[in-house]
Amino acid sequence: MKYTAVYVLWLLVLFLVPLSIVVLFSFLEPRVHGGVLWSFSLRSYSYLPQYLRLIWRSAWIAGVSTILTLVLALPVAFYISKSGHKNFLLLLVVVPFWTNSLIRIYAWRVILGNNGVINQFLNRFGLEPVQFLYNPFAVILVIVYTYLPFAILPLFSSMEKVDESILEAALDLGANKREVFVKVLLPNVKAGLLSAFVFVFIPALGSYAIPDLVGGLNSKMIGNEIARQLLIVKNWPVASAMSNLLIVVSLVGILLIMRREKMK
Amino acid sequence: MGGEISILNVNKFFGDFQVLKNVSLEIRKGEFFSILGPSGCGKTTLLRVIAGFEDVQEGDVLLDGESILHLPANKRPVNIIFQSYALFPHLTVFENIAFPLRLKKFTESEIKERVGNLLNLIRMEEHAFKYPSQLSGGQKQRVAIARALANEPRVLLLDEPLSALDAKLRQELLIELDNLHDKVGITFVYVTHDQTEAISVSDRVALMNDGKIIQIGTPYEIYESPVNVFAATFIGETNLMKVDVLEVEEEYYVVEAPGVGVFRCYKDKEAKAGNRLILTLRPEKIRISKQKPMIFENVFHGIIEEEIYMGYQTKYFVRLDEGYIMKVYKQHVRYLLDEPILHWKDEVYVSWDPNDSFIVEVLTS
């Protein structure tokens, strides 16, 4: 209780106030070189339908990336939770955070580029260079790479809480390893799966730097359009309206999943 | 029905540490068999070897004459009950019990019938749709038993299933387990560190210490004829005495115990005059009285140093004239008709039949 006031203040200053500004701006008129005119308007929202394809693309890129991330994170988290060197392995998981994320994305350009590490390697065997960059594949790959730790950590912490003996009990009762995993382990790490999903899907949906640097025209995401509206078109209300749409889309997604879990 | 287990010269190491040292056991069909020992003696490891969770470096484990060591845990016709019960927290009582049946692709009606029978067996019908977190410790244990029985195993392994419960409930559930064993008729292998549990319900008990089998026998044999000092002290309370043999008679030795004096003990192991032995004498076999008894020969005088009243009996610690402190338990059988209650600082006589003090180890020969 003592800290409630601090907590409320923190939430107010860092979260509610900025969010309110964005919501407010989305209902105003744009000023020509950026900023807003203080007159109410719904015009920004009327532009949104033309971005439907972009929104759909952002959603499926984020969705596929999230599923791949979870599939990769599950065995890693399981392995770490059963290992005798948990702390060391967890350290390895977070080591990439010591390098700035932009640098890591640029590193992928060096690896995947037309003249990059892989293509140079292929060239040595006389193979034609492959266009890895500037498509949804590259975007998904780098999103999975970037957000993998965010999936491993919550999955690890919920797997660590699972009583080892229930896995043995399942085995004892006749389950094979796959059945132990699917019928006993997974249902008992639901909370971890849900957090991992939220931690990966939401930032992936709002990706900006990744599609900007490794994506092409066919893999721009909504984050890129928001940035373009804000920095190049200088239409702050449209950028705000699109941000709000992003929030609504992710909220709806999360609520749907949480409701499905509850219904089960 | 019940399975017969033979454990043949099993050796198991964890790294350099040997947990099981040449363990051999025969567990009979349908028997309630206990493996008793202090924590770390290897009893749980032995159970996990039978269940299939641990492999062994040497030896063999046979079930009804066939080796089961090559079978993984999920293919062995034995089931285990864990200390923590290991119920699946995401499933109801019904689904927990149905789990092994669903794996075996039983039809819905078969599952209903078999789970229904098991719920009836453990008297948990009205709790069928509760989750494990809503059950008491005793109920959880009953569900764990029903789930383990669902596969109709030939052997049920129980790993200290009562240790998480309070003393009173433990007694009740122990009797329940015994009844259940009579009903289902399969072999029970029960691991415990609690000697009371082990000797109260088992047909036979194997006493383990330090990875080795110390003694195998009926509870009566284990209690009344311990084979060594460990067996004598681990099960029940006893008075251990180091004594020197003075004379060898036909049935008895005349011995001298420092702090006690000269008395007769039963000659159940070979020794000569001059040998040093260790004797055991159970406290409940000793008489205690204010008047000097006329009949017994092993009679010593002392003072009550400590009395612990327990209702059904009183534990006395009697300091003998020569200095030895002897534990004596006096049962309170008949209210008022018993001799007057003895108290702290009372002068008393202790006495016992020579047959009740016997040799557990011969130290020098």
Interface residues (C-beta under 8 A of the other chain):
Chain A: D163 S165 I166 E168 A169 A170 L171 D172 L173 G174 A175 N176 E179 K183 V184 P187 N188 K190
Chain B: A51 G52 F53 P72 A73 N74 K75 N79 I80 F82 Q83 S84 A86 L87 F88 P89 H90 F99 P100 L103 K104 R147 A148 A150 N151
